[in-house]
Amino acid sequence: TQLLEQSPQFLSIQEGENLTVYCNSSSVFSSLQWYRQEPGEGPVLLVTVVTGGEVKKLKRLTFQFGDARKDSSLHITAAQPGDTGLYLCAGEGYGGSQGNLIFGKGTKLSVKP
Amino acid sequence: DTEVTQTPKHLVMGMTNKKSLKCEQHMGHRAMYWYKQKAKKPPELMFVYSYEKLSINESVPSRFSPECPNSSLLNLHLHALQPEDSALYLCASSQDRAGTNEKLFFGSGTQLSVL
């Protein structure tokens, strides 16, 4: 069974601080996606990483896919209250697991003004 | 139109009721999904429809019955649910199920409470 472990589970920081969220697995994924979810809403896709070692930037957010395609990180620079939400990583496996996204448990981020 | 629309947004039902959740997308996506999300937990896959045919059923109890009337619509029929079935039910769609790098577009969900 493929599992994705996210850390930390909860993060409360002040506006302007930097933070990193980690997503780790012992399994290899063909791609990995990051979503942000607000209470009572569905997850919204932020980015998809496909190539080992890939780095993608989305404004103040930097996403990295590990060389071995087993882990990923999300780094937020100068966090703002609008960044508050649940951040979920989700991996797509190979073969029979293809097309079935496996979600991590999420990191609940709170950015205080 | 890049939206996945779910109705109703909230639903309260008794254990003997029959209700249906509806999901609609007009992006021409050929794969549609039902996920269940309990509070403070990640979404868990329930069903996948690919080209209007059920391709994945993740051992979901028969009190949940999915239906895909056409490529734009996905329903989830509910009957004789239990209180532990209370959750946020999310619909999602993607261009295709096969292959890598498929992007899922989620609806806002239906918050279901079973009394």
Interface residues (C-beta under 8 A of the other chain):
Chain A: S30 S31 Q33 Y35 G40 E41 G42 P43 V44 L45 T48 V50 L88 A90 E92 Q98 G99 N100 L101 F103 G104 K105 G106 K108
Chain B: V4 Q6 A31 K40 K41 P42 P43 E44 L45 V48 S50 S55 I56 L88 L90 C91 A92 R97 A98 G99 T100 N101 E102 K103 L104 F105 F106 G107 S108 G109 Q111
